[in-house]
Amino acid sequence: MPSQDTLTVAGRTFRSRLLVGTGKYQDFEQTRQALDASGCEIVTVAIRRVNLGQNANEPSLLDFVPTSRFTYLPNTAGCYNAEEAVRTLRLARELLDGHDLVKLEVLGDPHTLFPNMPETLKATETLVKEGFKVMVYCTDDPIQARMLEDLGAVAVMPLASLIGSGMGILNPWNLRLIIDQARVPVLVDAGVGTASDAAIAMELGCDGVLMNTAIAGAKNPVLMASAMKKAVEAGREAFLAGRMPRKLYSASPSSPVEGVVR
């Protein structure tokens, strides 16, 4: 990868374009091993589900995943309206000493975990006014993505497919529409199942990929984390290199025909 090719979000620069969640692992030790193998620098943390010191008598993620090594991205997993989400991120800012870079997700229902966009837009507006730097989980609707950007979101994060489904990218055309119009980073969030999905997202021109279940739910999470690191890097390199044109016909040989001995 070119040394200058970095991901910049809200004025902060990162070498890795892979963001990894901290839930669903066997324990905090396995969480740390997977994060190290992934090479990620940004980790998402579900404030409602992970102990960051709220429960004094339980192990804290901070002891295994220190803020000196990783940038925390508190998220609002499990929130179903704007009020819940805003309250959760206010708590996160308090727990993390004024931390302002956050991930907003407001869900529509517990079965699909699809974004509730009216509530997401409402929460984004409130959080931006309160000084948060908001990365937003959203549908793959280019109009909604533009609305989030206009409200002040520092990144838009359209789903590839439903959270935890592992179905991969179901609508690459919508993603391209979002990427082509965006002035902020676009990161695929949700639906990645294996390394090829991550590579495809990056080849499309996404600025990064966020995942949790694809790694934590693998038979060998640490090995899958390593695979995802390579896939994101390979996909990014392929995007920067620029693929050859697609041709329905006009097949050409891979070796030159000039000077062939006959």
LONU-525573 format. One record per residue (C-alpha): residue number from 1; x, y, z. Coordinates in nm, 4 decimals, decimal comma, padded with zeros to 6 digits. Layout:
+-----+----------+----------+----------+
!  nr !     east !    north !       up !
+-----+----------+----------+----------+
! NUM !        X !        Y !        Z !
...
+-----+----------+----------+----------+
***
This chain:
+-----+----------+----------+----------+
!  nr !     east !    north !       up !
+-----+----------+----------+----------+
!   1 !  00,0000 !  00,0000 !  00,0000 !
!   2 !  00,1278 !  00,3525 ! -00,0707 !
!   3 !  00,2596 !  00,4965 !  00,2545 !
!   4 !  00,0453 !  00,8092 !  00,2143 !
!   5 ! -00,2786 !  00,6136 !  00,1600 !
!   6 ! -00,4561 !  00,6670 !  00,4900 !
!   7 ! -00,8131 !  00,6911 !  00,6145 !
!   8 ! -00,9097 !  01,0301 !  00,7552 !
!   9 ! -01,2258 !  01,0645 !  00,9628 !
!  10 ! -01,3163 !  01,3874 !  01,1412 !
!  11 ! -00,9600 !  01,5123 !  01,1039 !
!  12 ! -00,8052 !  01,1952 !  01,2509 !
!  13 ! -00,5814 !  00,9809 !  01,0348 !
!  14 ! -00,5588 !  00,6015 !  01,0452 !
!  15 ! -00,3404 !  00,3552 !  00,8570 !
!  16 ! -00,5930 !  00,0714 !  00,8701 !
!  17 ! -00,9206 !  00,0854 !  00,6797 !
!  18 ! -01,0659 ! -00,2075 !  00,8738 !
!  19 ! -01,2834 ! -00,1266 !  01,1769 !
!  20 ! -01,3678 ! -00,4147 !  01,4085 !
!  21 ! -01,6350 ! -00,4691 !  01,6723 !
!  22 ! -01,5628 ! -00,5996 !  02,0213 !
!  23 ! -01,8746 ! -00,8093 !  02,0842 !
!  24 ! -01,9574 ! -01,1801 !  02,0557 !
!  25 ! -01,6100 ! -01,3144 !  02,1292 !
!  26 ! -01,5364 ! -01,5972 !  02,3713 !
!  27 ! -01,3791 ! -01,3556 !  02,6177 !
!  28 ! -01,1822 ! -01,0308 !  02,6293 !
!  29 ! -00,8560 ! -01,2168 !  02,5686 !
!  30 ! -00,9826 ! -01,3558 !  02,2387 !
!  31 ! -01,1154 ! -01,0106 !  02,1532 !
!  32 ! -00,7672 ! -00,8639 !  02,1880 !
!  33 ! -00,6056 ! -01,1434 !  01,9866 !
!  34 ! -00,8495 ! -01,0912 !  01,7004 !
!  35 ! -00,8027 ! -00,7140 !  01,7051 !
!  36 ! -00,4252 ! -00,7537 !  01,6911 !
!  37 ! -00,4519 ! -00,9984 !  01,4002 !
!  38 ! -00,6812 ! -00,7606 !  01,2103 !
!  39 ! -00,4379 ! -00,4706 !  01,2322 !
!  40 ! -00,7314 ! -00,2399 !  01,3076 !
!  41 ! -00,6934 !  00,0894 !  01,4901 !
!  42 ! -01,0607 !  00,1736 !  01,5440 !
!  43 ! -01,2779 ! -00,0577 !  01,7538 !
!  44 ! -01,6518 ! -00,0295 !  01,8035 !
!  45 ! -01,7972 ! -00,0737 !  02,1501 !
!  46 ! -02,1633 ! -00,1307 !  02,2321 !
!  47 ! -02,2038 !  00,0883 !  02,5384 !
!  48 ! -02,5166 ! -00,0962 !  02,6523 !
!  49 ! -02,3510 ! -00,4387 !  02,6361 !
!  50 ! -01,9816 ! -00,3990 !  02,7196 !
!  51 ! -01,8354 ! -00,3034 !  03,0558 !
!  52 ! -01,6166 !  00,0067 !  03,0386 !
!  53 ! -01,6175 !  00,0596 !  03,4106 !
!  54 ! -01,9926 !  00,0918 !  03,4625 !
!  55 ! -01,9799 ! -00,2381 !  03,6556 !
!  56 ! -01,6913 ! -00,2101 !  03,8990 !
!  57 ! -01,6875 ! -00,5793 !  03,9959 !
!  58 ! -01,6673 ! -00,7147 !  03,6391 !
!  59 ! -01,3762 ! -00,7338 !  03,3932 !
!  60 ! -01,3481 ! -00,4179 !  03,1832 !
!  61 ! -01,2737 ! -00,4102 !  02,8117 !
!  62 ! -01,0390 ! -00,1205 !  02,8830 !
!  63 ! -00,8003 ! -00,3600 !  03,0599 !
!  64 ! -00,7607 ! -00,5705 !  02,7436 !
!  65 ! -00,8121 ! -00,3106 !  02,4707 !
!  66 ! -00,6445 !  00,0077 !  02,5989 !
!  67 ! -00,7290 !  00,3474 !  02,4565 !
!  68 ! -00,3546 !  00,4114 !  02,4237 !
!  69 ! -00,3449 !  00,1504 !  02,1454 !
!  70 ! -00,6960 !  00,1655 !  01,9931 !
!  71 ! -00,9392 !  00,4436 !  01,9082 !
!  72 ! -01,2744 !  00,3614 !  02,0617 !
!  73 ! -01,5893 !  00,4131 !  01,8576 !
!  74 ! -01,8792 !  00,3908 !  02,1044 !
!  75 ! -02,1988 !  00,2791 !  01,9329 !
!  76 ! -02,5671 !  00,2717 !  02,0102 !
!  77 ! -02,6384 ! -00,0945 !  01,9352 !
!  78 ! -02,9761 ! -00,1892 !  02,0786 !
!  79 ! -03,1289 !  00,1578 !  02,0501 !
!  80 ! -03,4635 !  00,1922 !  01,8708 !
!  81 ! -03,5274 !  00,5648 !  01,8857 !
!  82 ! -03,3336 !  00,8909 !  01,8742 !
!  83 ! -03,3770 !  00,9682 !  02,2420 !
!  84 ! -03,2243 !  00,6354 !  02,3516 !
!  85 ! -02,9340 !  00,6745 !  02,1129 !
!  86 ! -02,8502 !  01,0288 !  02,2198 !
!  87 ! -02,8655 !  00,9340 !  02,5877 !
!  88 ! -02,6354 !  00,6349 !  02,5284 !
!  89 ! -02,3704 !  00,8423 !  02,3538 !
!  90 ! -02,3809 !  01,1083 !  02,6225 !
!  91 ! -02,3003 !  00,8295 !  02,8693 !
!  92 ! -02,0177 !  00,7093 !  02,6440 !
!  93 ! -01,8661 !  01,0571 !  02,6359 !
!  94 ! -01,8743 !  01,0655 !  03,0132 !
!  95 ! -01,7200 !  00,7180 !  03,0523 !
!  96 ! -01,4435 !  00,7929 !  02,8014 !
!  97 ! -01,3439 !  01,1353 !  02,9323 !
!  98 ! -01,5018 !  01,3548 !  02,6686 !
!  99 ! -01,4531 !  01,1237 !  02,3694 !
! 100 ! -01,6530 !  01,2678 !  02,0772 !
! 101 ! -01,6038 !  01,0253 !  01,7837 !
! 102 ! -01,9058 !  00,7930 !  01,7901 !
! 103 ! -02,1061 !  00,5520 !  01,5785 !
! 104 ! -02,4804 !  00,6063 !  01,5624 !
! 105 ! -02,7197 !  00,3267 !  01,4825 !
! 106 ! -03,0921 !  00,3507 !  01,5448 !
! 107 ! -03,2681 !  00,0259 !  01,4623 !
! 108 ! -03,6136 ! -00,0249 !  01,3188 !
! 109 ! -03,6962 ! -00,3644 !  01,4676 !
! 110 ! -03,5225 ! -00,6508 !  01,6521 !
! 111 ! -03,5748 ! -00,9037 !  01,3718 !
! 112 ! -03,3965 ! -00,7385 !  01,0796 !
! 113 ! -03,1939 ! -00,4737 !  01,2692 !
! 114 ! -03,2588 ! -00,2514 !  00,9684 !
! 115 ! -03,1962 !  00,1209 !  01,0274 !
! 116 ! -03,4842 !  00,3440 !  01,1308 !
! 117 ! -03,3889 !  00,6386 !  00,9130 !
! 118 ! -03,6291 !  00,9065 !  01,0453 !
! 119 ! -03,5007 !  00,8465 !  01,3996 !
! 120 ! -03,1419 !  00,8210 !  01,2724 !
! 121 ! -03,1685 !  01,1611 !  01,1053 !
! 122 ! -03,3203 !  01,3120 !  01,4188 !
! 123 ! -03,0442 !  01,1718 !  01,6426 !
! 124 ! -02,7713 !  01,2843 !  01,4016 !
! 125 ! -02,8959 !  01,6410 !  01,4094 !
! 126 ! -02,9016 !  01,6482 !  01,7917 !
! 127 ! -02,5606 !  01,4853 !  01,8343 !
! 128 ! -02,3884 !  01,7127 !  01,5834 !
! 129 ! -02,5285 !  02,0173 !  01,7639 !
! 130 ! -02,3840 !  01,8785 !  02,0884 !
! 131 ! -02,0362 !  01,8518 !  01,9385 !
! 132 ! -02,0208 !  01,4807 !  01,8599 !
! 133 ! -01,8351 !  01,3569 !  01,5512 !
! 134 ! -02,0954 !  01,1135 !  01,4214 !
! 135 ! -02,0354 !  00,8143 !  01,1946 !
! 136 ! -02,3780 !  00,6861 !  01,0945 !
! 137 ! -02,5113 !  00,3377 !  01,0158 !
! 138 ! -02,7726 !  00,3806 !  00,7447 !
! 139 ! -02,9575 !  00,2242 !  00,4560 !
! 140 ! -02,7937 !  00,2087 !  00,1140 !
! 141 ! -03,0181 !  00,4918 ! -00,0053 !
! 142 ! -02,8134 !  00,7694 ! -00,1727 !
! 143 ! -03,0693 !  01,0363 ! -00,0789 !
! 144 ! -03,0670 !  00,9448 !  00,2907 !
! 145 ! -02,6860 !  00,9319 !  00,2844 !
! 146 ! -02,6739 !  01,2841 !  00,1428 !
! 147 ! -02,9177 !  01,4054 !  00,4084 !
! 148 ! -02,6941 !  01,2643 !  00,6824 !
! 149 ! -02,3931 !  01,4354 !  00,5311 !
! 150 ! -02,5815 !  01,7654 !  00,5104 !
! 151 ! -02,6674 !  01,7329 !  00,8812 !
! 152 ! -02,2962 !  01,7086 !  00,9641 !
! 153 ! -02,2191 !  01,3354 !  00,9809 !
! 154 ! -01,8430 !  01,2771 !  00,9487 !
! 155 ! -01,8937 !  00,9407 !  00,7746 !
! 156 ! -02,1838 !  00,7456 !  00,6306 !
! 157 ! -02,1941 !  00,3700 !  00,6821 !
! 158 ! -02,4461 !  00,1981 !  00,4551 !
! 159 ! -02,5257 ! -00,1654 !  00,5204 !
! 160 ! -02,4118 ! -00,4255 !  00,2677 !
! 161 ! -02,6878 ! -00,6547 !  00,3949 !
! 162 ! -02,8572 ! -00,7141 !  00,7302 !
! 163 ! -02,6480 ! -00,7043 !  01,0478 !
! 164 ! -02,5068 ! -01,0467 !  01,1270 !
! 165 ! -02,6446 ! -01,2036 !  00,8089 !
! 166 ! -02,3125 ! -01,2651 !  00,6357 !
! 167 ! -02,4901 ! -01,2213 !  00,3017 !
! 168 ! -02,2285 ! -00,9858 !  00,1598 !
! 169 ! -02,2949 ! -00,6891 ! -00,0687 !
! 170 ! -02,6430 ! -00,7250 ! -00,2124 !
! 171 ! -02,6655 ! -00,3922 ! -00,3955 !
! 172 ! -02,3266 ! -00,2726 ! -00,5218 !
! 173 ! -02,4934 ! -00,0185 ! -00,7540 !
! 174 ! -02,6431 !  00,1789 ! -00,4658 !
! 175 ! -02,3100 !  00,1763 ! -00,2871 !
! 176 ! -02,1441 !  00,3222 ! -00,5947 !
! 177 ! -02,4058 !  00,5981 ! -00,6107 !
! 178 ! -02,3339 !  00,6865 ! -00,2475 !
! 179 ! -01,9574 !  00,6748 ! -00,2987 !
! 180 ! -01,9699 !  00,8897 ! -00,6113 !
! 181 ! -02,1618 !  01,1726 ! -00,4427 !
! 182 ! -02,0089 !  01,1640 ! -00,0939 !
! 183 ! -01,7779 !  01,4300 !  00,0449 !
! 184 ! -01,7157 !  01,2289 !  00,3626 !
! 185 ! -01,5811 !  00,8733 !  00,4019 !
! 186 ! -01,8148 !  00,5890 !  00,3053 !
! 187 ! -01,7682 !  00,2657 !  00,4988 !
! 188 ! -01,9600 ! -00,0562 !  00,4515 !
! 189 ! -02,1209 ! -00,1530 !  00,7798 !
! 190 ! -02,3045 ! -00,4831 !  00,8341 !
! 191 ! -02,3473 ! -00,7938 !  00,6241 !
! 192 ! -01,9873 ! -00,8903 !  00,5506 !
! 193 ! -01,9488 ! -01,2669 !  00,5822 !
! 194 ! -01,6031 ! -01,3509 !  00,4560 !
! 195 ! -01,2862 ! -01,1967 !  00,3179 !
! 196 ! -01,4068 ! -01,1713 ! -00,0422 !
! 197 ! -01,6968 ! -00,9494 !  00,0706 !
! 198 ! -01,4527 ! -00,7060 !  00,2294 !
! 199 ! -01,2349 ! -00,7056 ! -00,0826 !
! 200 ! -01,5354 ! -00,6305 ! -00,3056 !
! 201 ! -01,6394 ! -00,3383 ! -00,0845 !
! 202 ! -01,2945 ! -00,1876 ! -00,1139 !
! 203 ! -01,2759 ! -00,2522 ! -00,4901 !
! 204 ! -01,6001 ! -00,0554 ! -00,5283 !
! 205 ! -01,4235 !  00,2439 ! -00,3750 !
! 206 ! -01,5420 !  00,2317 ! -00,0150 !
! 207 ! -01,3098 !  00,4083 !  00,2263 !
! 208 ! -01,3285 !  00,1273 !  00,4791 !
! 209 ! -01,5206 ! -00,1681 !  00,6156 !
! 210 ! -01,6637 ! -00,2239 !  00,9624 !
! 211 ! -01,7406 ! -00,5742 !  01,0842 !
! 212 ! -01,7956 ! -00,7789 !  01,3977 !
! 213 ! -01,9863 ! -01,1037 !  01,3454 !
! 214 ! -01,7850 ! -01,2004 !  01,0360 !
! 215 ! -01,4800 ! -01,2282 !  01,2601 !
! 216 ! -01,6261 ! -01,3162 !  01,6008 !
! 217 ! -01,8648 ! -01,5729 !  01,4510 !
! 218 ! -01,5967 ! -01,7542 !  01,2495 !
! 219 ! -01,4736 ! -02,0963 !  01,3629 !
! 220 ! -01,1320 ! -01,9393 !  01,4129 !
! 221 ! -01,1877 ! -01,5678 !  01,4821 !
! 222 ! -00,8183 ! -01,4797 !  01,5036 !
! 223 ! -00,7387 ! -01,6403 !  01,1684 !
! 224 ! -01,0438 ! -01,4757 !  01,0082 !
! 225 ! -00,9305 ! -01,1390 !  01,1446 !
! 226 ! -00,5997 ! -01,1889 !  00,9681 !
! 227 ! -00,7811 ! -01,2806 !  00,6455 !
! 228 ! -00,9963 ! -00,9673 !  00,6677 !
! 229 ! -00,6886 ! -00,7481 !  00,7101 !
! 230 ! -00,5402 ! -00,8856 !  00,3886 !
! 231 ! -00,8711 ! -00,8626 !  00,2018 !
! 232 ! -00,9206 ! -00,4954 !  00,2851 !
! 233 ! -00,5645 ! -00,4159 !  00,1826 !
! 234 ! -00,5935 ! -00,6154 ! -00,1416 !
! 235 ! -00,9270 ! -00,4565 ! -00,2311 !
! 236 ! -00,7892 ! -00,1093 ! -00,1692 !
! 237 ! -00,4834 ! -00,1760 ! -00,3833 !
! 238 ! -00,7033 ! -00,3105 ! -00,6645 !
! 239 ! -00,9194 !  00,0030 ! -00,6490 !
! 240 ! -00,6165 !  00,2312 ! -00,6616 !
! 241 ! -00,4626 !  00,0285 ! -00,9458 !
! 242 ! -00,7771 !  00,0476 ! -01,1589 !
! 243 ! -00,9114 ! -00,2724 ! -01,3069 !
! 244 ! -00,8929 ! -00,3577 ! -01,6757 !
! 245 ! -01,2058 ! -00,2744 ! -01,8808 !
! 246 ! -01,4758 ! -00,5389 ! -01,8981 !
! 247 ! -01,5332 ! -00,6769 ! -02,2468 !
! 248 ! -01,8231 ! -00,8922 ! -02,3510 !
! 249 ! -01,6394 ! -00,9896 ! -02,6682 !
! 250 ! -01,3102 ! -00,8832 ! -02,8266 !
! 251 ! -01,1097 ! -01,1375 ! -02,6327 !
! 252 ! -00,7386 ! -01,0754 ! -02,6658 !
! 253 ! -00,4483 ! -01,3073 ! -02,5900 !
! 254 ! -00,2468 ! -01,2400 ! -02,2790 !
! 255 !  00,0783 ! -01,2772 ! -02,4739 !
! 256 !  00,1734 ! -01,0547 ! -02,7702 !
! 257 !  00,1164 ! -01,2007 ! -03,1146 !
! 258 !  00,3711 ! -00,9838 ! -03,2961 !
! 259 !  00,6832 ! -01,1679 ! -03,3961 !
! 260 !  00,5319 ! -01,5115 ! -03,3523 !
! 261 !  00,7347 ! -01,7797 ! -03,5339 !
! 262 !  00,5171 ! -01,9480 ! -03,7947 !
+-----+----------+----------+----------+
***
